[in-house]
Amino acid sequence: MALASLAILLTLAGYAALCALSPFGPCRKCRGTGIRTVRRRTVKVCRRCRGARYRLRIGRRLLNTGRTIHRAGTRPATSERRFTAWP
């Protein structure tokens, strides 16, 4: 049981390191080419990566979402300051 838990934790740590070091991976839909062939050999730009050939990894997307939520929750409330003649 401990060995299985350790293996899972090592796998997650490895994927987290991969997402931190290389946040973009090749697009799975177009296999990293940026174009797709559809019916009768028609060539189109890949809709998933928009022809950029790379996509944001799922782990990096989760990290970015977590950062956004944390930043929104800890940000001090901004009040509108208006210019006054006297400080």
PDB file of N, CA, C and O in Angstrom:
ATOM      1  N   MET A   1       0.820  -1.189   0.000  1.00  0.00           N
ATOM      2  CA  MET A   1       0.000   0.000   0.000  1.00  0.00           C
ATOM      3  C   MET A   1       0.865   1.253   0.000  1.00  0.00           C
ATOM      4  O   MET A   1       0.597   2.200  -0.739  1.00  0.00           O
ATOM      5  N   ALA A   2       1.900   1.255   0.831  1.00  0.00           N
ATOM      6  CA  ALA A   2       2.788   2.416   0.907  1.00  0.00           C
ATOM      7  C   ALA A   2       3.570   2.582  -0.391  1.00  0.00           C
ATOM      8  O   ALA A   2       3.839   3.703  -0.824  1.00  0.00           O
ATOM      9  N   LEU A   3       3.932   1.464  -1.005  1.00  0.00           N
ATOM     10  CA  LEU A   3       4.679   1.527  -2.254  1.00  0.00           C
ATOM     11  C   LEU A   3       3.814   2.105  -3.379  1.00  0.00           C
ATOM     12  O   LEU A   3       4.295   2.888  -4.199  1.00  0.00           O
ATOM     13  N   ALA A   4       2.557   1.721  -3.412  1.00  0.00           N
ATOM     14  CA  ALA A   4       1.644   2.250  -4.425  1.00  0.00           C
ATOM     15  C   ALA A   4       1.413   3.745  -4.219  1.00  0.00           C
ATOM     16  O   ALA A   4       1.374   4.510  -5.183  1.00  0.00           O
ATOM     17  N   SER A   5       1.261   4.156  -2.964  1.00  0.00           N
ATOM     18  CA  SER A   5       1.073   5.578  -2.671  1.00  0.00           C
ATOM     19  C   SER A   5       2.308   6.375  -3.056  1.00  0.00           C
ATOM     20  O   SER A   5       2.199   7.478  -3.590  1.00  0.00           O
ATOM     21  N   LEU A   6       3.470   5.824  -2.789  1.00  0.00           N
ATOM     22  CA  LEU A   6       4.720   6.490  -3.144  1.00  0.00           C
ATOM     23  C   LEU A   6       4.851   6.618  -4.659  1.00  0.00           C
ATOM     24  O   LEU A   6       5.309   7.646  -5.159  1.00  0.00           O
ATOM     25  N   ALA A   7       4.454   5.591  -5.382  1.00  0.00           N
ATOM     26  CA  ALA A   7       4.518   5.632  -6.844  1.00  0.00           C
ATOM     27  C   ALA A   7       3.587   6.706  -7.397  1.00  0.00           C
ATOM     28  O   ALA A   7       3.954   7.427  -8.325  1.00  0.00           O
ATOM     29  N   ILE A   8       2.396   6.816  -6.838  1.00  0.00           N
ATOM     30  CA  ILE A   8       1.447   7.837  -7.283  1.00  0.00           C
ATOM     31  C   ILE A   8       1.980   9.231  -6.983  1.00  0.00           C
ATOM     32  O   ILE A   8       1.892  10.125  -7.824  1.00  0.00           O
ATOM     33  N   LEU A   9       2.529   9.418  -5.794  1.00  0.00           N
ATOM     34  CA  LEU A   9       3.079  10.722  -5.428  1.00  0.00           C
ATOM     35  C   LEU A   9       4.268  11.102  -6.308  1.00  0.00           C
ATOM     36  O   LEU A   9       4.401  12.264  -6.692  1.00  0.00           O
ATOM     37  N   LEU A  10       5.124  10.152  -6.629  1.00  0.00           N
ATOM     38  CA  LEU A  10       6.253  10.430  -7.514  1.00  0.00           C
ATOM     39  C   LEU A  10       5.790  10.779  -8.926  1.00  0.00           C
ATOM     40  O   LEU A  10       6.362  11.654  -9.576  1.00  0.00           O
ATOM     41  N   THR A  11       4.759  10.096  -9.391  1.00  0.00           N
ATOM     42  CA  THR A  11       4.211  10.393 -10.711  1.00  0.00           C
ATOM     43  C   THR A  11       3.623  11.798 -10.747  1.00  0.00           C
ATOM     44  O   THR A  11       3.858  12.547 -11.695  1.00  0.00           O
ATOM     45  N   LEU A  12       2.864  12.157  -9.723  1.00  0.00           N
ATOM     46  CA  LEU A  12       2.286  13.500  -9.659  1.00  0.00           C
ATOM     47  C   LEU A  12       3.363  14.575  -9.541  1.00  0.00           C
ATOM     48  O   LEU A  12       3.256  15.634 -10.158  1.00  0.00           O
ATOM     49  N   ALA A  13       4.390  14.307  -8.757  1.00  0.00           N
ATOM     50  CA  ALA A  13       5.488  15.269  -8.620  1.00  0.00           C
ATOM     51  C   ALA A  13       6.233  15.432  -9.945  1.00  0.00           C
ATOM     52  O   ALA A  13       6.634  16.540 -10.300  1.00  0.00           O
ATOM     53  N   GLY A  14       6.415  14.348 -10.664  1.00  0.00           N
ATOM     54  CA  GLY A  14       7.066  14.417 -11.970  1.00  0.00           C
ATOM     55  C   GLY A  14       6.248  15.209 -12.973  1.00  0.00           C
ATOM     56  O   GLY A  14       6.798  16.000 -13.740  1.00  0.00           O
ATOM     57  N   TYR A  15       4.932  15.002 -12.971  1.00  0.00           N
ATOM     58  CA  TYR A  15       4.071  15.745 -13.887  1.00  0.00           C
ATOM     59  C   TYR A  15       4.022  17.222 -13.511  1.00  0.00           C
ATOM     60  O   TYR A  15       3.985  18.083 -14.390  1.00  0.00           O
ATOM     61  N   ALA A  16       4.021  17.523 -12.220  1.00  0.00           N
ATOM     62  CA  ALA A  16       4.040  18.922 -11.778  1.00  0.00           C
ATOM     63  C   ALA A  16       5.336  19.600 -12.211  1.00  0.00           C
ATOM     64  O   ALA A  16       5.323  20.757 -12.631  1.00  0.00           O
ATOM     65  N   ALA A  17       6.446  18.887 -12.109  1.00  0.00           N
ATOM     66  CA  ALA A  17       7.722  19.443 -12.565  1.00  0.00           C
ATOM     67  C   ALA A  17       7.714  19.645 -14.077  1.00  0.00           C
ATOM     68  O   ALA A  17       8.232  20.647 -14.571  1.00  0.00           O
ATOM     69  N   LEU A  18       7.137  18.709 -14.809  1.00  0.00           N
ATOM     70  CA  LEU A  18       7.043  18.843 -16.259  1.00  0.00           C
ATOM     71  C   LEU A  18       6.200  20.052 -16.636  1.00  0.00           C
ATOM     72  O   LEU A  18       6.560  20.795 -17.548  1.00  0.00           O
ATOM     73  N   CYS A  19       5.086  20.259 -15.948  1.00  0.00           N
ATOM     74  CA  CYS A  19       4.220  21.403 -16.232  1.00  0.00           C
ATOM     75  C   CYS A  19       4.905  22.721 -15.885  1.00  0.00           C
ATOM     76  O   CYS A  19       4.672  23.733 -16.548  1.00  0.00           O
ATOM     77  N   ALA A  20       5.740  22.717 -14.861  1.00  0.00           N
ATOM     78  CA  ALA A  20       6.449  23.937 -14.479  1.00  0.00           C
ATOM     79  C   ALA A  20       7.568  24.256 -15.469  1.00  0.00           C
ATOM     80  O   ALA A  20       7.781  25.419 -15.811  1.00  0.00           O
ATOM     81  N   LEU A  21       8.279  23.235 -15.926  1.00  0.00           N
ATOM     82  CA  LEU A  21       9.407  23.460 -16.826  1.00  0.00           C
ATOM     83  C   LEU A  21       8.987  23.611 -18.284  1.00  0.00           C
ATOM     84  O   LEU A  21       9.567  24.412 -19.018  1.00  0.00           O
ATOM     85  N   SER A  22       8.002  22.861 -18.698  1.00  0.00           N
ATOM     86  CA  SER A  22       7.545  22.900 -20.084  1.00  0.00           C
ATOM     87  C   SER A  22       6.020  22.956 -20.097  1.00  0.00           C
ATOM     88  O   SER A  22       5.366  21.919 -20.211  1.00  0.00           O
ATOM     89  N   PRO A  23       5.440  24.164 -19.981  1.00  0.00           N
ATOM     90  CA  PRO A  23       3.986  24.263 -19.858  1.00  0.00           C
ATOM     91  C   PRO A  23       3.217  23.914 -21.134  1.00  0.00           C
ATOM     92  O   PRO A  23       2.017  23.647 -21.073  1.00  0.00           O
ATOM     93  N   PHE A  24       3.883  23.911 -22.275  1.00  0.00           N
ATOM     94  CA  PHE A  24       3.204  23.615 -23.529  1.00  0.00           C
ATOM     95  C   PHE A  24       3.633  22.257 -24.055  1.00  0.00           C
ATOM     96  O   PHE A  24       4.804  21.886 -23.985  1.00  0.00           O
ATOM     97  N   GLY A  25       2.659  21.522 -24.584  1.00  0.00           N
ATOM     98  CA  GLY A  25       2.922  20.226 -25.189  1.00  0.00           C
ATOM     99  C   GLY A  25       2.377  20.220 -26.604  1.00  0.00           C
ATOM    100  O   GLY A  25       1.590  21.097 -26.958  1.00  0.00           O
ATOM    101  N   PRO A  26       2.774  19.255 -27.422  1.00  0.00           N
ATOM    102  CA  PRO A  26       2.252  19.209 -28.785  1.00  0.00           C
ATOM    103  C   PRO A  26       0.751  18.930 -28.792  1.00  0.00           C
ATOM    104  O   PRO A  26       0.242  18.189 -27.951  1.00  0.00           O
ATOM    105  N   CYS A  27       0.065  19.523 -29.735  1.00  0.00           N
ATOM    106  CA  CYS A  27      -1.383  19.335 -29.854  1.00  0.00           C
ATOM    107  C   CYS A  27      -1.671  17.878 -30.201  1.00  0.00           C
ATOM    108  O   CYS A  27      -1.038  17.307 -31.088  1.00  0.00           O
ATOM    109  N   ARG A  28      -2.627  17.284 -29.496  1.00  0.00           N
ATOM    110  CA  ARG A  28      -2.954  15.880 -29.742  1.00  0.00           C
ATOM    111  C   ARG A  28      -3.841  15.710 -30.968  1.00  0.00           C
ATOM    112  O   ARG A  28      -3.818  14.659 -31.609  1.00  0.00           O
ATOM    113  N   LYS A  29      -4.610  16.718 -31.294  1.00  0.00           N
ATOM    114  CA  LYS A  29      -5.543  16.593 -32.413  1.00  0.00           C
ATOM    115  C   LYS A  29      -4.808  16.585 -33.759  1.00  0.00           C
ATOM    116  O   LYS A  29      -5.105  15.763 -34.627  1.00  0.00           O
ATOM    117  N   CYS A  30      -3.851  17.499 -33.927  1.00  0.00           N
ATOM    118  CA  CYS A  30      -3.128  17.584 -35.197  1.00  0.00           C
ATOM    119  C   CYS A  30      -1.739  16.961 -35.108  1.00  0.00           C
ATOM    120  O   CYS A  30      -0.969  17.015 -36.067  1.00  0.00           O
ATOM    121  N   ARG A  31      -1.418  16.369 -33.956  1.00  0.00           N
ATOM    122  CA  ARG A  31      -0.124  15.727 -33.703  1.00  0.00           C
ATOM    123  C   ARG A  31       1.046  16.701 -33.839  1.00  0.00           C
ATOM    124  O   ARG A  31       2.141  16.314 -34.246  1.00  0.00           O
ATOM    125  N   GLY A  32       0.808  17.954 -33.498  1.00  0.00           N
ATOM    126  CA  GLY A  32       1.870  18.952 -33.494  1.00  0.00           C
ATOM    127  C   GLY A  32       2.210  19.535 -34.846  1.00  0.00           C
ATOM    128  O   GLY A  32       3.263  20.156 -34.989  1.00  0.00           O
ATOM    129  N   THR A  33       1.355  19.361 -35.855  1.00  0.00           N
ATOM    130  CA  THR A  33       1.646  19.929 -37.168  1.00  0.00           C
ATOM    131  C   THR A  33       0.957  21.265 -37.386  1.00  0.00           C
ATOM    132  O   THR A  33       1.439  22.079 -38.173  1.00  0.00           O
ATOM    133  N   GLY A  34      -0.147  21.508 -36.715  1.00  0.00           N
ATOM    134  CA  GLY A  34      -0.882  22.758 -36.873  1.00  0.00           C
ATOM    135  C   GLY A  34      -1.951  22.705 -37.942  1.00  0.00           C
ATOM    136  O   GLY A  34      -2.776  23.613 -38.042  1.00  0.00           O
ATOM    137  N   ILE A  35      -1.949  21.644 -38.750  1.00  0.00           N
ATOM    138  CA  ILE A  35      -2.960  21.499 -39.792  1.00  0.00           C
ATOM    139  C   ILE A  35      -3.597  20.124 -39.688  1.00  0.00           C
ATOM    140  O   ILE A  35      -2.991  19.177 -39.185  1.00  0.00           O
ATOM    141  N   ARG A  36      -4.816  20.033 -40.166  1.00  0.00           N
ATOM    142  CA  ARG A  36      -5.532  18.757 -40.163  1.00  0.00           C
ATOM    143  C   ARG A  36      -6.057  18.491 -41.554  1.00  0.00           C
ATOM    144  O   ARG A  36      -6.459  19.412 -42.266  1.00  0.00           O
ATOM    145  N   THR A  37      -6.053  17.234 -41.935  1.00  0.00           N
ATOM    146  CA  THR A  37      -6.674  16.865 -43.199  1.00  0.00           C
ATOM    147  C   THR A  37      -8.042  16.297 -42.886  1.00  0.00           C
ATOM    148  O   THR A  37      -8.177  15.371 -42.086  1.00  0.00           O
ATOM    149  N   VAL A  38      -9.034  16.850 -43.513  1.00  0.00           N
ATOM    150  CA  VAL A  38     -10.400  16.380 -43.328  1.00  0.00           C
ATOM    151  C   VAL A  38     -10.851  15.713 -44.610  1.00  0.00           C
ATOM    152  O   VAL A  38     -10.021  15.307 -45.424  1.00  0.00           O
ATOM    153  N   ARG A  39     -12.124  15.596 -44.797  1.00  0.00           N
ATOM    154  CA  ARG A  39     -12.657  14.867 -45.950  1.00  0.00           C
ATOM    155  C   ARG A  39     -11.972  15.242 -47.263  1.00  0.00           C
ATOM    156  O   ARG A  39     -11.695  16.409 -47.540  1.00  0.00           O
ATOM    157  N   ARG A  40     -11.719  14.236 -48.033  1.00  0.00           N
ATOM    158  CA  ARG A  40     -11.168  14.375 -49.383  1.00  0.00           C
ATOM    159  C   ARG A  40      -9.896  15.220 -49.429  1.00  0.00           C
ATOM    160  O   ARG A  40      -9.701  16.029 -50.336  1.00  0.00           O
ATOM    161  N   ARG A  41      -9.056  15.018 -48.454  1.00  0.00           N
ATOM    162  CA  ARG A  41      -7.734  15.637 -48.401  1.00  0.00           C
ATOM    163  C   ARG A  41      -7.773  17.162 -48.333  1.00  0.00           C
ATOM    164  O   ARG A  41      -6.842  17.829 -48.784  1.00  0.00           O
ATOM    165  N   THR A  42      -8.823  17.699 -47.782  1.00  0.00           N
ATOM    166  CA  THR A  42      -8.893  19.135 -47.572  1.00  0.00           C
ATOM    167  C   THR A  42      -8.047  19.475 -46.354  1.00  0.00           C
ATOM    168  O   THR A  42      -8.179  18.844 -45.305  1.00  0.00           O
ATOM    169  N   VAL A  43      -7.192  20.458 -46.488  1.00  0.00           N
ATOM    170  CA  VAL A  43      -6.296  20.842 -45.402  1.00  0.00           C
ATOM    171  C   VAL A  43      -6.879  22.061 -44.705  1.00  0.00           C
ATOM    172  O   VAL A  43      -7.222  23.055 -45.346  1.00  0.00           O
ATOM    173  N   LYS A  44      -6.988  21.971 -43.373  1.00  0.00           N
ATOM    174  CA  LYS A  44      -7.509  23.076 -42.576  1.00  0.00           C
ATOM    175  C   LYS A  44      -6.596  23.312 -41.388  1.00  0.00           C
ATOM    176  O   LYS A  44      -5.855  22.427 -40.961  1.00  0.00           O
ATOM    177  N   VAL A  45      -6.668  24.522 -40.866  1.00  0.00           N
ATOM    178  CA  VAL A  45      -5.922  24.850 -39.655  1.00  0.00           C
ATOM    179  C   VAL A  45      -6.605  24.152 -38.485  1.00  0.00           C
ATOM    180  O   VAL A  45      -7.833  24.119 -38.401  1.00  0.00           O
ATOM    181  N   CYS A  46      -5.814  23.604 -37.597  1.00  0.00           N
ATOM    182  CA  CYS A  46      -6.346  22.886 -36.435  1.00  0.00           C
ATOM    183  C   CYS A  46      -7.123  23.853 -35.550  1.00  0.00           C
ATOM    184  O   CYS A  46      -6.619  24.916 -35.188  1.00  0.00           O
ATOM    185  N   ARG A  47      -8.356  23.479 -35.202  1.00  0.00           N
ATOM    186  CA  ARG A  47      -9.189  24.344 -34.362  1.00  0.00           C
ATOM    187  C   ARG A  47      -8.748  24.331 -32.911  1.00  0.00           C
ATOM    188  O   ARG A  47      -8.917  25.326 -32.207  1.00  0.00           O
ATOM    189  N   ARG A  48      -8.195  23.239 -32.460  1.00  0.00           N
ATOM    190  CA  ARG A  48      -7.827  23.126 -31.052  1.00  0.00           C
ATOM    191  C   ARG A  48      -6.631  24.013 -30.709  1.00  0.00           C
ATOM    192  O   ARG A  48      -6.656  24.718 -29.701  1.00  0.00           O
ATOM    193  N   CYS A  49      -5.588  23.983 -31.535  1.00  0.00           N
ATOM    194  CA  CYS A  49      -4.392  24.784 -31.242  1.00  0.00           C
ATOM    195  C   CYS A  49      -4.319  26.042 -32.099  1.00  0.00           C
ATOM    196  O   CYS A  49      -3.407  26.851 -31.930  1.00  0.00           O
ATOM    197  N   ARG A  50      -5.270  26.219 -33.017  1.00  0.00           N
ATOM    198  CA  ARG A  50      -5.340  27.367 -33.923  1.00  0.00           C
ATOM    199  C   ARG A  50      -4.081  27.507 -34.779  1.00  0.00           C
ATOM    200  O   ARG A  50      -3.669  28.617 -35.114  1.00  0.00           O
ATOM    201  N   GLY A  51      -3.488  26.390 -35.120  1.00  0.00           N
ATOM    202  CA  GLY A  51      -2.318  26.382 -35.985  1.00  0.00           C
ATOM    203  C   GLY A  51      -1.006  26.657 -35.274  1.00  0.00           C
ATOM    204  O   GLY A  51       0.038  26.720 -35.923  1.00  0.00           O
ATOM    205  N   ALA A  52      -1.030  26.823 -33.961  1.00  0.00           N
ATOM    206  CA  ALA A  52       0.194  27.125 -33.215  1.00  0.00           C
ATOM    207  C   ALA A  52       1.013  25.875 -32.928  1.00  0.00           C
ATOM    208  O   ALA A  52       2.169  25.988 -32.520  1.00  0.00           O
ATOM    209  N   ARG A  53       0.460  24.702 -33.125  1.00  0.00           N
ATOM    210  CA  ARG A  53       1.083  23.393 -32.940  1.00  0.00           C
ATOM    211  C   ARG A  53       1.254  22.990 -31.486  1.00  0.00           C
ATOM    212  O   ARG A  53       1.600  21.839 -31.218  1.00  0.00           O
ATOM    213  N   TYR A  54       1.028  23.884 -30.543  1.00  0.00           N
ATOM    214  CA  TYR A  54       1.194  23.558 -29.134  1.00  0.00           C
ATOM    215  C   TYR A  54      -0.069  23.890 -28.369  1.00  0.00           C
ATOM    216  O   TYR A  54      -0.849  24.747 -28.784  1.00  0.00           O
ATOM    217  N   ARG A  55      -0.269  23.216 -27.258  1.00  0.00           N
ATOM    218  CA  ARG A  55      -1.406  23.463 -26.387  1.00  0.00           C
ATOM    219  C   ARG A  55      -0.898  23.563 -24.960  1.00  0.00           C
ATOM    220  O   ARG A  55       0.179  23.061 -24.637  1.00  0.00           O
ATOM    221  N   LEU A  56      -1.672  24.209 -24.114  1.00  0.00           N
ATOM    222  CA  LEU A  56      -1.316  24.324 -22.711  1.00  0.00           C
ATOM    223  C   LEU A  56      -1.650  23.007 -22.021  1.00  0.00           C
ATOM    224  O   LEU A  56      -2.747  22.477 -22.193  1.00  0.00           O
ATOM    225  N   ARG A  57      -0.721  22.482 -21.252  1.00  0.00           N
ATOM    226  CA  ARG A  57      -0.944  21.207 -20.564  1.00  0.00           C
ATOM    227  C   ARG A  57      -2.045  21.357 -19.515  1.00  0.00           C
ATOM    228  O   ARG A  57      -2.268  22.448 -18.991  1.00  0.00           O
ATOM    229  N   ILE A  58      -2.723  20.266 -19.218  1.00  0.00           N
ATOM    230  CA  ILE A  58      -3.833  20.277 -18.267  1.00  0.00           C
ATOM    231  C   ILE A  58      -3.350  20.692 -16.881  1.00  0.00           C
ATOM    232  O   ILE A  58      -4.014  21.475 -16.202  1.00  0.00           O
ATOM    233  N   GLY A  59      -2.209  20.176 -16.463  1.00  0.00           N
ATOM    234  CA  GLY A  59      -1.674  20.529 -15.148  1.00  0.00           C
ATOM    235  C   GLY A  59      -1.341  22.005 -15.039  1.00  0.00           C
ATOM    236  O   GLY A  59      -1.564  22.619 -13.995  1.00  0.00           O
ATOM    237  N   ARG A  60      -0.807  22.577 -16.112  1.00  0.00           N
ATOM    238  CA  ARG A  60      -0.485  24.004 -16.100  1.00  0.00           C
ATOM    239  C   ARG A  60      -1.762  24.836 -16.077  1.00  0.00           C
ATOM    240  O   ARG A  60      -1.819  25.878 -15.424  1.00  0.00           O
ATOM    241  N   ARG A  61      -2.780  24.376 -16.788  1.00  0.00           N
ATOM    242  CA  ARG A  61      -4.061  25.084 -16.773  1.00  0.00           C
ATOM    243  C   ARG A  61      -4.665  25.077 -15.374  1.00  0.00           C
ATOM    244  O   ARG A  61      -5.213  26.087 -14.931  1.00  0.00           O
ATOM    245  N   LEU A  62      -4.569  23.942 -14.672  1.00  0.00           N
ATOM    246  CA  LEU A  62      -5.050  23.869 -13.288  1.00  0.00           C
ATOM    247  C   LEU A  62      -4.251  24.791 -12.372  1.00  0.00           C
ATOM    248  O   LEU A  62      -4.821  25.447 -11.501  1.00  0.00           O
ATOM    249  N   LEU A  63      -2.938  24.842 -12.564  1.00  0.00           N
ATOM    250  CA  LEU A  63      -2.094  25.725 -11.763  1.00  0.00           C
ATOM    251  C   LEU A  63      -2.456  27.186 -12.003  1.00  0.00           C
ATOM    252  O   LEU A  63      -2.551  27.963 -11.053  1.00  0.00           O
ATOM    253  N   ASN A  64      -2.659  27.568 -13.262  1.00  0.00           N
ATOM    254  CA  ASN A  64      -3.037  28.951 -13.572  1.00  0.00           C
ATOM    255  C   ASN A  64      -4.389  29.306 -12.971  1.00  0.00           C
ATOM    256  O   ASN A  64      -4.566  30.410 -12.457  1.00  0.00           O
ATOM    257  N   THR A  65      -5.349  28.382 -13.030  1.00  0.00           N
ATOM    258  CA  THR A  65      -6.666  28.631 -12.449  1.00  0.00           C
ATOM    259  C   THR A  65      -6.573  28.776 -10.939  1.00  0.00           C
ATOM    260  O   THR A  65      -7.216  29.652 -10.359  1.00  0.00           O
ATOM    261  N   GLY A  66      -5.785  27.934 -10.303  1.00  0.00           N
ATOM    262  CA  GLY A  66      -5.591  28.036  -8.856  1.00  0.00           C
ATOM    263  C   GLY A  66      -4.951  29.351  -8.460  1.00  0.00           C
ATOM    264  O   GLY A  66      -5.337  29.957  -7.461  1.00  0.00           O
ATOM    265  N   ARG A  67      -3.977  29.794  -9.235  1.00  0.00           N
ATOM    266  CA  ARG A  67      -3.343  31.086  -8.955  1.00  0.00           C
ATOM    267  C   ARG A  67      -4.333  32.232  -9.107  1.00  0.00           C
ATOM    268  O   ARG A  67      -4.340  33.161  -8.299  1.00  0.00           O
ATOM    269  N   THR A  68      -5.162  32.171 -10.133  1.00  0.00           N
ATOM    270  CA  THR A  68      -6.153  33.225 -10.352  1.00  0.00           C
ATOM    271  C   THR A  68      -7.152  33.278  -9.208  1.00  0.00           C
ATOM    272  O   THR A  68      -7.489  34.362  -8.730  1.00  0.00           O
ATOM    273  N   ILE A  69      -7.627  32.128  -8.766  1.00  0.00           N
ATOM    274  CA  ILE A  69      -8.581  32.084  -7.652  1.00  0.00           C
ATOM    275  C   ILE A  69      -7.935  32.600  -6.379  1.00  0.00           C
ATOM    276  O   ILE A  69      -8.559  33.351  -5.629  1.00  0.00           O
ATOM    277  N   HIS A  70      -6.699  32.212  -6.124  1.00  0.00           N
ATOM    278  CA  HIS A  70      -6.005  32.667  -4.919  1.00  0.00           C
ATOM    279  C   HIS A  70      -5.784  34.178  -4.963  1.00  0.00           C
ATOM    280  O   HIS A  70      -5.995  34.871  -3.968  1.00  0.00           O
ATOM    281  N   ARG A  71      -5.363  34.679  -6.113  1.00  0.00           N
ATOM    282  CA  ARG A  71      -5.115  36.107  -6.264  1.00  0.00           C
ATOM    283  C   ARG A  71      -6.405  36.908  -6.090  1.00  0.00           C
ATOM    284  O   ARG A  71      -6.391  37.986  -5.497  1.00  0.00           O
ATOM    285  N   ALA A  72      -7.514  36.386  -6.603  1.00  0.00           N
ATOM    286  CA  ALA A  72      -8.792  37.085  -6.469  1.00  0.00           C
ATOM    287  C   ALA A  72      -9.286  37.059  -5.030  1.00  0.00           C
ATOM    288  O   ALA A  72      -9.948  37.998  -4.588  1.00  0.00           O
ATOM    289  N   GLY A  73      -8.976  36.000  -4.295  1.00  0.00           N
ATOM    290  CA  GLY A  73      -9.441  35.886  -2.918  1.00  0.00           C
ATOM    291  C   GLY A  73      -8.606  36.661  -1.929  1.00  0.00           C
ATOM    292  O   GLY A  73      -9.101  37.014  -0.858  1.00  0.00           O
ATOM    293  N   THR A  74      -7.350  36.940  -2.250  1.00  0.00           N
ATOM    294  CA  THR A  74      -6.476  37.634  -1.312  1.00  0.00           C
ATOM    295  C   THR A  74      -6.218  39.078  -1.694  1.00  0.00           C
ATOM    296  O   THR A  74      -5.520  39.792  -0.974  1.00  0.00           O
ATOM    297  N   ARG A  75      -6.758  39.511  -2.791  1.00  0.00           N
ATOM    298  CA  ARG A  75      -6.542  40.882  -3.233  1.00  0.00           C
ATOM    299  C   ARG A  75      -7.339  41.826  -2.340  1.00  0.00           C
ATOM    300  O   ARG A  75      -8.513  41.574  -2.073  1.00  0.00           O
ATOM    301  N   PRO A  76      -6.723  42.902  -1.878  1.00  0.00           N
ATOM    302  CA  PRO A  76      -7.484  43.842  -1.060  1.00  0.00           C
ATOM    303  C   PRO A  76      -8.540  44.545  -1.906  1.00  0.00           C
ATOM    304  O   PRO A  76      -8.361  44.771  -3.103  1.00  0.00           O
ATOM    305  N   ALA A  77      -9.628  44.878  -1.256  1.00  0.00           N
ATOM    306  CA  ALA A  77     -10.710  45.555  -1.965  1.00  0.00           C
ATOM    307  C   ALA A  77     -10.227  46.933  -2.396  1.00  0.00           C
ATOM    308  O   ALA A  77      -9.714  47.709  -1.589  1.00  0.00           O
ATOM    309  N   THR A  78     -10.397  47.218  -3.668  1.00  0.00           N
ATOM    310  CA  THR A  78      -9.963  48.521  -4.170  1.00  0.00           C
ATOM    311  C   THR A  78     -11.115  49.499  -4.062  1.00  0.00           C
ATOM    312  O   THR A  78     -12.250  49.191  -4.427  1.00  0.00           O
ATOM    313  N   SER A  79     -10.814  50.654  -3.569  1.00  0.00           N
ATOM    314  CA  SER A  79     -11.831  51.698  -3.505  1.00  0.00           C
ATOM    315  C   SER A  79     -11.447  52.775  -4.503  1.00  0.00           C
ATOM    316  O   SER A  79     -10.268  53.039  -4.736  1.00  0.00           O
ATOM    317  N   GLU A  80     -12.443  53.377  -5.074  1.00  0.00           N
ATOM    318  CA  GLU A  80     -12.176  54.417  -6.047  1.00  0.00           C
ATOM    319  C   GLU A  80     -11.689  55.659  -5.330  1.00  0.00           C
ATOM    320  O   GLU A  80     -12.389  56.224  -4.491  1.00  0.00           O
ATOM    321  N   ARG A  81     -10.507  56.067  -5.662  1.00  0.00           N
ATOM    322  CA  ARG A  81      -9.964  57.276  -5.060  1.00  0.00           C
ATOM    323  C   ARG A  81     -10.166  58.419  -6.024  1.00  0.00           C
ATOM    324  O   ARG A  81      -9.866  58.310  -7.213  1.00  0.00           O
ATOM    325  N   ARG A  82     -10.663  59.485  -5.515  1.00  0.00           N
ATOM    326  CA  ARG A  82     -10.840  60.671  -6.338  1.00  0.00           C
ATOM    327  C   ARG A  82      -9.857  61.728  -5.881  1.00  0.00           C
ATOM    328  O   ARG A  82      -9.474  61.791  -4.713  1.00  0.00           O
ATOM    329  N   PHE A  83      -9.469  62.533  -6.809  1.00  0.00           N
ATOM    330  CA  PHE A  83      -8.505  63.576  -6.496  1.00  0.00           C
ATOM    331  C   PHE A  83      -9.156  64.624  -5.608  1.00  0.00           C
ATOM    332  O   PHE A  83     -10.237  65.134  -5.903  1.00  0.00           O
ATOM    333  N   THR A  84      -8.483  64.928  -4.530  1.00  0.00           N
ATOM    334  CA  THR A  84      -8.949  66.006  -3.656  1.00  0.00           C
ATOM    335  C   THR A  84      -7.849  67.044  -3.556  1.00  0.00           C
ATOM    336  O   THR A  84      -6.665  66.723  -3.662  1.00  0.00           O
ATOM    337  N   ALA A  85      -8.234  68.256  -3.357  1.00  0.00           N
ATOM    338  CA  ALA A  85      -7.257  69.335  -3.263  1.00  0.00           C
ATOM    339  C   ALA A  85      -6.427  69.208  -2.000  1.00  0.00           C
ATOM    340  O   ALA A  85      -5.248  69.564  -1.985  1.00  0.00           O
ATOM    341  N   TRP A  86      -7.043  68.698  -0.934  1.00  0.00           N
ATOM    342  CA  TRP A  86      -6.344  68.555   0.333  1.00  0.00           C
ATOM    343  C   TRP A  86      -6.131  67.077   0.629  1.00  0.00           C
ATOM    344  O   TRP A  86      -7.067  66.282   0.544  1.00  0.00           O
ATOM    345  N   PRO A  87      -4.912  66.713   0.972  1.00  0.00           N
ATOM    346  CA  PRO A  87      -4.648  65.293   1.234  1.00  0.00           C
ATOM    347  C   PRO A  87      -5.220  64.774   2.490  1.00  0.00           C
ATOM    348  O   PRO A  87      -5.056  63.595   2.802  1.00  0.00           O
TER     349      PRO A  87
END
